[in-house]
Amino acid sequence: MAKVLLGGVEIEVDEEGFIQEPEKWNEKVAEDLAKRENTYPLTEDHWKVINCIRGYYLKYGIAPPIRMLLKQTGFDLKRIYELFPSGPAKGACKIAGLPKATGCV
């Protein structure tokens, strides 16, 4: 695994760029990840999704199911893909500082 500088913090990432040290995540790290995903600048709607994903992850240790994400944010799937073109699992979860999702997000 490689170490990269994100938000001024050296963080280990996997081959797809997912951080492996979620405890080092912060908003500056998210912004640098968003730049790598071509999802920058982050808007209020981006942060609504990121905070929802991050909160669920911190509580349960996994990414939220897509239906729950849609319900909690009030966005439809089309809007999620507008915000995160690489999708909720790859783009949104990566920017939220989660390890690569194994299930269906």
C-alpha positions as CSV (number, residue, x, y, z in Angstrom):
1,M,0.0,0.0,0.0
2,A,1.1,3.5,-0.8
3,K,1.2,6.5,1.5
4,V,0.0,9.8,0.1
5,L,-0.4,13.4,1.4
6,L,-4.0,14.3,1.7
7,G,-5.1,17.5,3.6
8,G,-1.6,17.8,4.9
9,V,-1.7,14.3,6.5
10,E,0.2,11.3,5.3
11,I,-2.3,8.5,4.8
12,E,-2.1,5.0,3.6
13,V,-4.3,4.3,0.5
14,D,-5.0,1.1,-1.5
15,E,-4.4,0.7,-5.2
16,E,-7.8,2.5,-6.0
17,G,-7.1,5.4,-3.7
18,F,-9.4,4.4,-0.7
19,I,-7.8,5.5,2.6
20,Q,-6.9,2.7,4.9
21,E,-6.7,4.8,8.0
22,P,-10.2,6.3,8.4
23,E,-9.4,7.8,11.7
24,K,-7.1,10.3,9.9
25,W,-9.9,11.6,7.8
26,N,-11.0,15.2,8.0
27,E,-12.6,17.8,5.8
28,K,-9.3,18.8,4.2
29,V,-8.6,15.1,3.4
30,A,-12.1,14.9,1.8
31,E,-11.4,18.0,-0.3
32,D,-8.1,16.4,-1.6
33,L,-9.9,13.1,-2.3
34,A,-12.7,15.1,-4.1
35,K,-10.0,16.7,-6.3
36,R,-8.7,13.3,-7.3
37,E,-12.3,12.1,-8.1
38,N,-13.0,15.3,-10.2
39,T,-15.8,16.1,-7.7
40,Y,-14.3,19.4,-6.5
41,P,-15.5,21.9,-5.2
42,L,-17.7,20.2,-2.7
43,T,-21.1,21.8,-2.3
44,E,-23.6,21.7,0.6
45,D,-25.3,18.7,-1.2
46,H,-22.0,16.8,-1.4
47,W,-21.4,17.4,2.3
48,K,-24.9,16.2,3.1
49,V,-24.1,12.8,1.4
50,I,-20.6,12.6,2.8
51,N,-21.7,13.4,6.4
52,C,-24.5,10.8,6.1
53,I,-22.1,8.1,4.9
54,R,-19.5,9.0,7.4
55,G,-21.9,9.1,10.3
56,Y,-23.3,5.7,9.4
57,Y,-19.9,4.3,9.1
58,L,-18.7,5.5,12.5
59,K,-21.8,4.1,14.1
60,Y,-22.0,0.7,12.4
61,G,-18.5,0.1,10.8
62,I,-19.9,-0.3,7.3
63,A,-21.2,2.0,4.5
64,P,-25.0,2.6,4.6
65,P,-27.3,0.7,2.2
66,I,-28.2,2.9,-0.8
67,R,-31.9,3.0,0.1
68,M,-31.0,4.4,3.5
69,L,-28.7,6.9,2.0
70,L,-31.4,8.1,-0.4
71,K,-33.9,8.3,2.5
72,Q,-31.6,10.2,4.8
73,T,-30.5,12.7,2.3
74,G,-33.7,13.1,0.4
75,F,-31.9,12.7,-2.9
76,D,-32.8,10.3,-5.6
77,L,-30.1,8.0,-7.2
78,K,-29.9,10.3,-10.2
79,R,-28.9,13.2,-7.9
80,I,-26.3,11.0,-6.1
81,Y,-24.7,10.3,-9.5
82,E,-24.8,13.9,-10.5
83,L,-22.9,14.7,-7.3
84,F,-20.6,11.7,-7.4
85,P,-20.2,10.6,-11.1
86,S,-18.2,7.5,-10.1
87,G,-21.1,6.5,-7.9
88,P,-22.0,6.2,-4.2
89,A,-19.6,3.3,-3.5
90,K,-16.6,4.4,-5.3
91,G,-16.9,8.2,-5.2
92,A,-18.9,9.2,-2.2
93,C,-17.5,6.5,0.1
94,K,-14.0,7.3,-1.0
95,I,-14.4,11.0,-0.3
96,A,-16.1,10.2,3.1
97,G,-12.9,8.3,4.1
98,L,-14.3,4.8,4.1
99,P,-12.3,1.8,3.1
100,K,-13.5,0.3,-0.2
101,A,-17.1,-0.9,0.2
102,T,-17.6,-4.7,-0.2
103,G,-21.4,-4.6,-0.3
104,C,-24.0,-2.8,-2.4
105,V,-23.9,0.9,-1.4
